[in-house]
Amino acid sequence: MQVQFSIAEEPDAYATEKGRMLFAGETLFVKGVVAMDGLPPADRMEVCFAGRSNVGKSTLINALTGTKALARASNTPGRTQEINYFTAADDHYLVDLPGYGYANAPLPVVEKWQRLLKQYLSGRQTLRRAFVLIDARHGVKKVDDEIMSLLDSSAVTFQCVLTKADKVKEVERQKVLDQVRGALAKHPAAYPEIVVTSSEKGWGIPTLRAIIATLE
């Protein structure tokens, strides 16, 4: 039976409050990591965010944490070359992975990032879920499919987060969602719910907070 990949529903009051509390305190930048030996101690649950350059990843992380400049948004694709760690409360890490699809980055740099990503995804036991961000204006591209395949092979459950949903009309958004569902159906590690978000409008932010806060 084919998985349907429904839209994640709004959380109940308990999950909403748990999500709010997780992000109510100060979120702090821990460190930027360029090699596996630089990872912080694996002493708490963590979730990571992956997405191609300019998908709105930094903006989404800032919206989740209620800050304006925690994660640095860049006009230069591929500028963030580190795995960036942030705290959420006392028991969570938020992990901002380097943007992929960096057309202007030198090949050796791209290969180094790819090696680091593979090592991180396959070797971090405290990683509970990856969130793969897909731009609502463009749907799943080849480079997104590649990162999903990497998550499959690493046995890391990932959930699709549609970003910039306010930038497209409802009819077009449904077309993109159909395309995304078709792409996700090919990946065994894909979680069967899609979170539709707009950092600018606040759409889906409480839902995503609740999902992170209630992971076990």
N, C-alpha and C positions, 0 to 999 in steps of 0.2 A: 504494500500500500504506500503510495507516494505521500510524503510529508507536505502539508499545505502551506506552512510558513505564514501563519496569521499575524495580524498586527497586535503587538503587546497591548493588553488592556490597561486602563488606569488602575493603579494599585489600590488595595483596600486601605482603610484608615490606619491600621497597624503598620503595614509596610510603608505607607507614605510617611508616617511619623518616624519610623526607623531610618528611612532614607534621609529625612530632614535632619535628624540628629547626627547622622554620620558626617554630614557636611556642614553642620552648624558651627563647629569650632574653626580655629585657624588651620588652614592647609599650608604646609611648609614644603619648600623645595629641599630635598635631601642631598642629591648629587647627580651629576651627569656621568654616565658610565661609557667607556670606550672599549672595555675588555671584560671578559667574564670574571677575572679576579678582582674587579672593582665593584662588583655587585654588593649591596648592603646585606647584612645577615638575613637569612630566610626565616625570620621570626614572627611573621604575620601574613595574613592572606593578602594576595595582590591580584589586581586586574590590570590588563594592558589595553592600550588603544592603538590601533594600526589603521593607516589610511594613506592613500597617495597624496602627494603634495598638493596643497591648496584645497583639500576636501573640507576644511574647517575644523580640524582636529584640535588645534590649540584653543580656538574659540569655544568649542564644546566643553573642553576641560575647564576653561575659565567659567563657563556658565554653570557647570556642575558644582564647582567649588564656591561660586558666588564672588569671584574676584575678577578684576579687569585685566590683569597682566601676570597671572601666575605662570601659565604656559605662554611662551613667546610666539605670537603669530608673525610670520615672515612673508614678505612679498617675493622672496627669492626661493623658488622650489628647491628642496634638498638642503637647505641651509642647516637644519637641525641634524647633526651627525652623531648624536649621542642617545643612549637610552636614559631618559630623564625620570628620576624617582621623586614622588611627592607623597607626603603622609596625608591620611584622612583619619581623623580621630587618633586613637592610640593603637589601633589594631588592623589598619589597612594601609597598603601602598597603592597609589595610582601610578601606572607606568606609561609614559609617553614614548612610544617607539619612533625611530626615525621615519620620516615620510618617505614613501617609495614612489617610483615613477619619475625619478629625478633625471630628466633628459639632459640637463646641462652639466651634470656631475661627471668628473673623470672616471673612466672604467675601473681603475684600481680602487678608488674610493667606494664605488658602488659594490664591488666584490667584497670589500672589507665589511661594509654594512650588512651585506647578505649573510656573510659568515657569522657575524655577531648575532644577527637575528635568529639564525638557525640554532646556534648554540644556546641562546637564551630560551627560546621556545621549547626546545627539547630537554633542557636541563634545569628548569626552575620548578621545583616540586610544589611551591606555595602558590603558583599561578592557577587561579580558579577559572578564569574565563578571559578570553580575548574579545574585544569589541572591534569589529571591522567596519570602518566608516565608508559609506558609499554616498556620493553626491547625487541628490535627487534630480539634478538636471542632466546627469549623464548615465546613470546606471552602472552596472558592473563592467569594467574594462578588463582587458587581457591581464594587466598587471595585478588587478584585484584578484582575479582567478588564480594567479600564481601564488599569492600570499595565502589564499584559502587552501590551496593544495599543500603548502608548507605546514599549515596548521593541522590539516588532515594527517600528514605523515608524522607530525609531532604529537599526535593524540591530544591536542588542546581544543577543548570545546570553544567555539567562537559564535558570537551573535552579531548579526548585521544591524547597524545603526544607520538609518537614512538621514543625511544631514541636508540643511538648506531647503527643507520641504516647503517653506513659504515662498521660495523663488519660482515655483512652477504651479500652474493651475491644476485643479483637482483631476481633470481628465488626463493631463499629461503625467501627473504623479501616479495615477493608476496604471498607465502603460509602463512606466519605469518599474513600479512594484512587480508587475507581471514578469518583466525581464529579470529582475533581481531574484524572484522566486524560482524561475527556471534555472538560473545559475547556481543558486544555493542547493537545489535538489541533487546536484552532482557531487556534493561534498558531505561525506558522512559525519564530519565533526561540527557541522552547522547546527546551531540550536534552532528549534522550530518556531521562533517568534522574532519578528522584526520590530525594532523601535524606530518610530518616525519622529524626527526632531527638527526644531528650528531654534538655534541658540538666540537668534534675534528676538523671536516671539515668545520664547520660553516653552514651546511645544515639546512634550516628551521628556523634559528635564526631570520632573518629579518621578516619572516612571523609571527612568534610567537610574536615578539615585536609589529608588526602592529595590530595583533588581540587584544592584551592587551590595546594598546593605543586607539583603536576605540570602545571599549566596552562602552555601555551607562548604 
